[in-house]
Amino acid sequence: QICQHILAQPAMAVCPAGSVVPMRVVVRDLGQDIPSGLGQLCVEQDPSPPNVAALGAGEVLVRIFAASVNFPDLLMTCGRYQYKPEPPYTPGTEAAGIVVGVGAGVTHIAAGDRVIC
């Protein structure tokens, strides 16, 4: 039930004026086990959304439309995976989306390309 609740949350919210507000899933605190770790997930507005104009050389900005949750991601929510990101962090190691901008020197993909990363 927890996963269904989190996955049902929109990745982007549309404001009345038609603008898009970037949202993100964040782990604020670690749980004691996987179920309590999942309970620490929250969906919130991104306080500092990425700026295409600020991309550095070799960087790519992707608007994520789908992301997977794998067993290592679940273990990370309770600090039981060998890689232990410090909260707050956004979980996930695989995603699919559309490139919205590229930094200097990026020539193999362009804005508008669909990608899996």
Summary of the structure (lengths in Angstrom):
residues: 117
radius of gyration: 15.7
end to end distance: 27.1
largest distance: 44.5
contacts: 278
relative contact order: 0.20
helix: 17%
strand: 31%
